[in-house]
Amino acid sequence: MISSILAQVTITQADLDKLGKVEWGALWPAWLAGGGVLIVLLADLVLPKTQRWLLSWVSFVLLALAAASSFWMDMPRTGSNATVFQNMIAADEMSRFLAIIVLGVAALIVLASPDYLSRIGIEATGEYYALVMAAATGMWLLTVAAHFMVFFVALELFSLALYILCGFLPRSIRSHESGFKYFLLSSFASAFLLYGIALIFGATGSTEYGKIQAYLADNNIAGNNGILVLFGVAMITVGFAFKISAVPFHMWTPDVYEGAPTPITALMAIGTKAAIVAAFLRVYPGVFGPISDQWKPILFVLAIVTMIGGNLLAVSQFNIKRLLSYSAVAHAGYLMIGLVADNTLSRSGLLFYLLGYTVMTLAAFAVVMAVEGPQGEGLQISDYAGLHKRHPWLAGIMTIALLSLAGIPPTVGFFGKAFIFGAAIQSGGWNIALALVGIVTSVIAAYYYFRIIIQMYTAQPASEPATARIGRPAASLGFVLAVAVIGTLGLGILANFALDWANQAAAVIGQITTNRGS
Amino acid sequence: MPEAIGLVVLLPLLGFLAIALFGPRMSQRGAAYLASGAVGLAFLAAVVTALTPLISSSNWGSYGLYKYDWTLSGSWKVTFGLAADPLSVIMALVVTGVGFLIHVYSIGYMTELGEDGKRHYEKDYRRFFAYLNLFVFAMLLLITADNFIWLLVGWGNVGLSSFLLIGFYKNKPSAVAAARKAFVMNTIGDVGLLLGMFVVIANTGSASFSQALNSPNLGGGEWREWAAMLLLIAAVAKSAQFPLQTWLPDAMEGPTPVSALIHAATMVTAGVYLIVRCHPLFGESTVATIVVPIIGAFTAFYAATCALVQTDLKRVLAYSTMSQLGYMFMAAGVGAYEAAMFHLVAHAFFKALLFLSAGSIIHSLGGEQDMRNMGGLRKNPATRTAWIGFTIGALALSGIPPFAGFFSKEAILGSFPLFGQVTHHYNPIGLEPMYLSVIGWVGLLTAFMTAFYMFRAYMLVFEGPETRLHPHSNPGSMNFVLVVLSFFSVVGGFLAMPGLWNLLHNWFQPLLKTFHRGDEELWFPIQTERLEVVELALGVGAGVAGIVLAVGLYSLTRQRSADNLQPTLTSHTEEQVRAEEASSHSRQGAPIFTPRALDEAEIRRVIAGRDLSPTRPEASGDQPRLRPVLKKRLNPVKLGRQGLTGFLLYGWGFDLLYNLLFAWPGNLTAKFIARFVEPETEKAVDYGLGGAAWEGSKASRKTETGLARNYALGILFGTVALLIYVAVQTVQR
């Protein structure tokens, strides 16, 4: 009986060929980072307490290997082979570019964490590293997703890890608040996103990027189907806008960023943003490329509102993490300019900006980590008064990071802004307004960034600051600081190397229909 | 190995960064050794580069080493690259060679003899060496750049480091004022360079020398003239030529090694370098071939007259530098680039030697710079090396054979036919031979005056009654540097022996071919075919006559005491200023005398022949060394002489003129703006834009309630807005 059934379902070689080869090698980062989650959890059980410090190194090495593996894995592909796993995963140059950003940042944040955690007094380090690696895996998967199911699973994978990480500080009520708020609001937004995916599926009959794009390109979206598609796009945009924290979907950002442990804040501000921008790049100019007239006005308005709102709100902040979180909101607005402008320069400029945003934000948050005290002191801007006397190097790095965030040459921030605003002007029409708003709000941004610099160099601390006794950062954190600041300056001075790579990576945007026939 | 040129540029930069970043962790001496070592190694690298033609001739004269494309604006690329060609390498040899010697010299110079008889490091000893390295790096960048952009980077940075080093004694108001003045003057030149560069790039589409300068797109038209004139502004400002010359004498407020390195041997020659580097541009521009030699001749003459009456030893040398740079401009203007470069190299040696000898004397006299307070130093064992060095330098500068200055100066004067004859390499688009001969005679007269003022200085410092100051001996490293430079000042001239050989010509051969019209080379080689005996005799004769006159005047007549009655313009040392400030503090409200703040009233007083020298604090302390004030008695001859002296002393009153023409209207405008325009604008910006941002921020902050339900409401609000948009879209279709 059973054997007869088995005989009927015998899988022939032809069936296997129909399925296509399973390209395990294209997922090296996921094997390393995702497998690392298990390794670290197991090691946490096995290792005695005195040896737990090994965990951070294990996870750092695994994440660094995961980032490096993008160079040897079975990637990138071009043409009709650009997607693997039955067209679920995109294996192109952009995947590699983003793997370096997302996994590299996760690795550096893991490296920076022990100093911070030991200062805060957290002992449950095994879970911490495991969750960071899970989040990194999710972020990387989001950047390579070529299928809405992979997309959603990846999104939820890193979101779940981040909910826990945000509330990770055991004795801090703000941390718990942060985790809980993030969880509530993110779930709320995810519901919209999922609903949008369902609507799109309903209209087009697929959740695969390439097929949806092909459908939209071939069929005139009119009638009921068109309504479904448009509502689907709107709902998906809600989910995206929430994750990238565009105004008015941004309100969770400062509260969550402020309460979360600082390395996690950095991971959210950089990794999440990079991953979601990657998804943006694959979904909007790619999947929804044929109907770009429909979504561009939405993103246009979102970009303007986000730039103005984020920068204005940052002006009156007194907590550095809140300030940086509003700055992250404002940068989301700048990044969206690149999506709306949507030409060759804007795509590569956007990737370049992402790279620059990564290093300069990492530098700023690494300094915040180094200055923060055990009970969360040292987070007010006034605590930075006279920092250059206590920690001249930290003050110098912070200055470079802030100058870069404000867009002052020769830092990478200037060139990123130059490329993106230039692309907006190049695309012409109303998009020039984007560049204008971007420039005006950059001036506002200079005000609040320079406020910190002025505090560090000219202000006298009113009394002995709470963080005066914080010693020099550990060597591992110092390494992170060095990488970030060298990146901030080096990518600015040698901008063309990174831009060339970004150009290569950006070449694949909007071209995922190449494997339509398979 | 032309690639070694990269090391030449890199090493001083590393030295600078190391001292700037880790200075406080180094010992004083360690920083000095590090700085000197960096430049010394750079010199070795430059030597390796210079040996290229011996090793392989294929790469010689190559542009674009270490090429790096910098894409910034669409498809237009700035290609950075270093040039290892004869011009840049010979400049690199001079900059690193003289630079290294001056670094070594500074190790000793920047120490003070303390009360306890031991040497103490001057304040900010490490900062000084960091700046010196920064300067050397910037200068090397300037001369090795193979494109205008990088040239500009170096150009601006030498201006910056010059500013920092002139104002090194930051507590001395006159030094700070001088630094500011130099910076402002140089900025005018920077603007000229920038605009000239733009003209070249706009017309040729390239910033690289090899492409832009030889590009036919520049044409023979108006744009070429514009480019040449704008670049000339830059060259004139950097090389302190008329009309932007006034900053150089004041720049002597910096420490003496700085004066020797920057304001004699290297930075001020950048203008000459620029003209020689851009010779395809200058040599075929009609206006430039006329204007440049005239500017050079005028400045040479002008500066020599000013040097005649200076009483400050360093100011004599400063005017002398200006005058010699004028010679180089003369030569470069008519196409005698070899002669200009030859004089540049030789001048770097003997002027550095003169400055460093003067510095030795000043150092051993505890900061005294007024020559009239010196005297009789020849016999003093403490200043013997300085005496030898100064004498050799003065002879070289006066063009006495066989010292280096003789050959190089004759090479320049040989390019100017004294009797209006047409020379072989005569550039027909330039001046008529007649006018060239006038310039030649001016050069000859200047040579005479040069010899005179140098030996006037010599007589005042080394001969005559012995000074009341007590010279102390200097460290051996300083004397060693003087010996080395003396050696080069003697043998440096043998690079090109008129009539016998011309090593320089072979050296510059690869560049030569870039510049010719038809078959004819427009690059003047130094005349090697025959000796112009008459001109040679006149040249040497002018020098000898000047020396004889000076020696005679100061040993046989009462000129020395007459000099003592002369109005003075002498710099104070930092200690003197401090002492003065302390003493003036007790006299409430008494104005502090700042010798370089040339206000109008002061210049009028000097021209009217009154004494400016205030009660000077005593260095020796035993006797007051007050200058006797002139009696008020109408004596037209004396008054005229005093007037002339004051006129020359203040450099023909150009400071006054520029103050009237530019500073005064500028001040008025600034005051007007500060009084009427600025407060309103500031209010408008502050309360308008700034207020709007702040109020907007406060208002929008109200959305941050901290309540998750309100945040969810925000999301909902956004979603509803999106849905309304989509609904409208759908209805519309």
Interface residues (C-beta under 8 A of the other chain):
Chain A: F180 K181 L184 L185 F188 A189 F192 A222 G226 I227 L230 F231 V233 A234 M235 T237 V238 A241 F242 P248 F249 M251 W252 P254 D255 Q294 P297 I298 G309 L312 L313 A314 V315 S316 I444 Y447 A495 N496 L499
Chain B: D69 W70 T71 L72 G690 A693 W694 G696 S697 K698 S700 R701 T703 E704 G706 A708 N710 Y711 A712 G714 I715 F717 G718 T719 L722 L723 Y725 V726 Q729 T730 R733
